[in-house]
């Protein structure tokens, strides 16, 4: 089952919940939704 959750805050890509698993990341800072690619880039730029 696939359910739409929201859009990536960085690139706007739609993010879905697939069989109970979120296909993205909710950032703890501001509870912002990111796709995996943007979250990894954000994390790399931090270091």
Secondary structure, DSSP 8 states (H G I E B T S, - for coil): -EEEEEE-TTT--EEEEETTEESSEEETTTTEEE-HHHHHHHHHHH-
